[in-house]
Amino acid sequence: PIKIPQGVKVASIVYFRVSGPGDYSMDGPSGLARHRLQLDSWAPTADAATALANLVKDRIDGYSGVMGSGGAAVNVQGVFQTDLREDYDDDVELHRCGRDFMFAYEEI
């Protein structure tokens, strides 16, 4: 989560929660939580960063079902991509393909 260790130059995924608003109706909390997560795919080339980001998207975009186990399990109502960005970081000399996903779920 959050950052790649210093000196790492291989394809990597970094993730963090951007926001986590509640969900409400006129009767109060709906019991549904929504979290926006940013997943950044880093790689030495732009094509490799995009390919890694596409693998992540193919795996989670549109997913619904149970994620996790035990006390950490959540009933995912849906996962949807909400944003996309690409860039290059001169400091670490890696390309980034970042995608944001909204996770809507009920805690079990």
C-alpha positions as CSV (number, residue, x, y, z in Angstrom):
1,P,0.0,0.0,0.0
2,I,0.8,3.7,-0.5
3,K,4.4,3.6,-1.9
4,I,7.0,1.4,-3.7
5,P,10.1,0.8,-1.7
6,Q,13.1,3.0,-2.7
7,G,15.2,1.6,-5.5
8,V,12.5,-0.8,-6.9
9,K,12.5,-0.7,-10.7
10,V,10.2,-3.7,-11.5
11,A,6.5,-3.6,-12.4
12,S,4.6,-2.9,-9.2
13,I,1.1,-1.9,-8.0
14,V,0.5,0.7,-5.3
15,Y,-2.9,1.3,-3.9
16,F,-4.5,3.6,-1.3
17,R,-8.0,4.8,-0.3
18,V,-8.8,8.2,-1.8
19,S,-12.1,8.6,-0.1
20,G,-14.8,6.7,1.9
21,P,-18.1,8.5,2.0
22,G,-21.1,6.9,3.6
23,D,-24.3,6.2,1.7
24,Y,-27.6,7.7,3.0
25,S,-31.3,7.8,2.1
26,M,-33.9,10.1,3.6
27,D,-34.3,7.5,6.4
28,G,-30.6,7.7,7.4
29,P,-27.6,5.4,6.7
30,S,-28.3,2.8,4.0
31,G,-25.9,0.3,5.4
32,L,-23.9,0.5,2.1
33,A,-20.3,1.8,2.3
34,R,-18.5,3.3,-0.7
35,H,-14.7,3.6,-0.9
36,R,-12.7,5.1,-3.8
37,L,-9.4,3.4,-4.2
38,Q,-6.6,4.5,-6.4
39,L,-4.5,1.7,-7.9
40,D,-1.3,2.8,-9.6
41,S,0.6,0.4,-11.9
42,W,4.3,1.3,-12.2
43,A,6.7,-0.2,-14.8
44,P,9.9,0.7,-16.7
45,T,7.9,1.3,-19.9
46,A,4.5,2.9,-20.6
47,D,3.3,-0.3,-22.4
48,A,4.2,-2.4,-19.4
49,A,2.5,0.0,-16.9
50,T,-0.7,0.0,-19.1
51,A,-0.6,-3.8,-19.5
52,L,-0.4,-4.2,-15.7
53,A,-3.2,-1.7,-15.1
54,N,-5.3,-3.6,-17.7
55,L,-4.8,-6.9,-15.8
56,V,-6.0,-5.2,-12.6
57,K,-9.0,-3.7,-14.4
58,D,-9.9,-7.1,-16.0
59,R,-9.8,-8.7,-12.6
60,I,-11.9,-6.2,-10.5
61,D,-14.0,-3.9,-12.7
62,G,-17.6,-5.0,-12.5
63,Y,-16.9,-7.5,-9.7
64,S,-19.7,-8.3,-7.2
65,G,-19.6,-11.0,-4.4
66,V,-17.8,-11.6,-1.2
67,M,-14.2,-10.3,-0.8
68,G,-12.1,-11.3,2.1
69,S,-12.8,-13.8,4.9
70,G,-13.8,-13.9,8.5
71,G,-14.2,-10.6,10.3
72,A,-12.6,-8.7,7.3
73,A,-15.1,-10.1,4.7
74,V,-17.4,-7.7,2.9
75,N,-20.3,-8.2,0.5
76,V,-19.3,-6.2,-2.6
77,Q,-22.3,-4.9,-4.5
78,G,-20.1,-3.6,-7.3
79,V,-16.6,-2.3,-8.3
80,F,-16.5,0.3,-11.0
81,Q,-13.6,2.2,-12.6
82,T,-14.1,6.0,-12.2
83,D,-10.9,7.6,-13.5
84,L,-7.7,6.9,-15.5
85,R,-4.4,8.8,-15.7
86,E,-1.0,8.1,-17.1
87,D,2.4,9.8,-16.5
88,Y,6.1,9.4,-16.0
89,D,8.0,10.1,-12.8
90,D,11.5,11.4,-13.5
91,D,12.7,10.8,-9.9
92,V,12.0,7.1,-10.0
93,E,12.3,6.7,-13.7
94,L,9.1,4.7,-14.0
95,H,5.9,5.1,-16.0
96,R,2.5,5.1,-14.1
97,C,-0.9,4.1,-15.2
98,G,-3.3,5.1,-12.5
99,R,-6.9,4.0,-12.2
100,D,-9.5,4.8,-9.6
101,F,-12.2,2.3,-8.6
102,M,-15.3,2.8,-6.5
103,F,-16.1,-0.1,-4.3
104,A,-19.7,-0.3,-3.0
105,Y,-20.2,-2.9,-0.3
106,E,-22.0,-4.1,2.9
107,E,-19.9,-5.2,5.8
108,I,-20.7,-8.8,6.8
